[in-house]
Amino acid sequence: EAGVAQSPRYKIIEKRQSVAFWCNPISGHATLYWYQQILGQGPKLLIQFQNNGVVDDSQLPKDRFSAERLKGVDSTLKIQPAKLEDSAVYLCASSLGSGQGAHGYTFGSGTRLTVV
Amino acid sequence: TQLLEQSPQFLSIQEGENLTVYCNSSSVFSSLQWYRQEPGEGPVLLVTVVTGGEVKKLKRLTFQFGDARKDSSLHITAAQPGDTGLYLCAGYGSSNTGKLIFGQGTTLQVKP
């Protein structure tokens, strides 16, 4: 079974520029998550999709971050404009279902973003 | 707000030593999960504990869920350099949406 694919693996941009990340979840996984992981910290949920609908985006900085999952499969996360504090690893994960105790997540390898 | 606190944050030990990592919360969780993350990779699920007092073993790793389901521990026996990585505990939020809340992680370095 193919894993969660993410691209690019690395990205360096200047502050105030825009950047986009792409994620392709495991086939058949209805739930997709974007997490932000700052160096030395645990991942923090940015947004959760169930199929192509948003379930939770309470911690997404909506003035600069946006995400979509138009056909309920692939997803993109965009930052515009980027700030220095956005430097982090952006992890995409998918799971078969949702709800407590349902299934563990499968994570992609992440995109390491450096804003200079 | 549900929080998970891990301790210690950093651990550097010699090969062959034993260690325990703790994950604590003031909130009750229906289940807790442990993940291991290597540099440049995403976290990988090690185990899920569901029942209070439950103990699960994965080779040299022993996971325990507290009786009150507010805490968990990970014990590694005879650590090896291959155990080096970031260990994360995670629990599902109370909203029942499948949102996982992560602790801040414990970075383990096992020196040969």
Chai-1 contact restraints between the chains, C-beta under 6 A:
chainA,res_idxA,chainB,res_idxB,connection_type,confidence,min_distance_angstrom,max_distance_angstrom,comment,restraint_id
A,T31,B,G98,contact,1.0,0.0,6.0,A-B,restraint_1
A,Q41,B,Q104,contact,1.0,0.0,6.0,A-B,restraint_2
A,G42,B,L88,contact,1.0,0.0,6.0,A-B,restraint_3
A,G42,B,F102,contact,1.0,0.0,6.0,A-B,restraint_4
A,G42,B,G103,contact,1.0,0.0,6.0,A-B,restraint_5
A,G42,B,Q104,contact,1.0,0.0,6.0,A-B,restraint_6
A,G42,B,G105,contact,1.0,0.0,6.0,A-B,restraint_7
A,P43,B,F102,contact,1.0,0.0,6.0,A-B,restraint_8
A,L45,B,K99,contact,1.0,0.0,6.0,A-B,restraint_9
A,Q48,B,K99,contact,1.0,0.0,6.0,A-B,restraint_10
A,V55,B,T97,contact,1.0,0.0,6.0,A-B,restraint_11
A,D56,B,T97,contact,1.0,0.0,6.0,A-B,restraint_12
A,D56,B,K99,contact,1.0,0.0,6.0,A-B,restraint_13
A,L91,B,G42,contact,1.0,0.0,6.0,A-B,restraint_14
A,S98,B,T97,contact,1.0,0.0,6.0,A-B,restraint_15
A,S98,B,G98,contact,1.0,0.0,6.0,A-B,restraint_16
A,G99,B,N96,contact,1.0,0.0,6.0,A-B,restraint_17
A,G99,B,G98,contact,1.0,0.0,6.0,A-B,restraint_18
A,Q100,B,S30,contact,1.0,0.0,6.0,A-B,restraint_19
A,Q100,B,Y92,contact,1.0,0.0,6.0,A-B,restraint_20
A,Q100,B,N96,contact,1.0,0.0,6.0,A-B,restraint_21
A,G101,B,S30,contact,1.0,0.0,6.0,A-B,restraint_22
A,G101,B,S31,contact,1.0,0.0,6.0,A-B,restraint_23
A,A102,B,G98,contact,1.0,0.0,6.0,A-B,restraint_24
A,G104,B,Q33,contact,1.0,0.0,6.0,A-B,restraint_25
A,G104,B,L45,contact,1.0,0.0,6.0,A-B,restraint_26
A,F107,B,G42,contact,1.0,0.0,6.0,A-B,restraint_27
A,F107,B,P43,contact,1.0,0.0,6.0,A-B,restraint_28
A,G108,B,G42,contact,1.0,0.0,6.0,A-B,restraint_29
A,S109,B,E41,contact,1.0,0.0,6.0,A-B,restraint_30
A,S109,B,G42,contact,1.0,0.0,6.0,A-B,restraint_31
A,G110,B,G42,contact,1.0,0.0,6.0,A-B,restraint_32
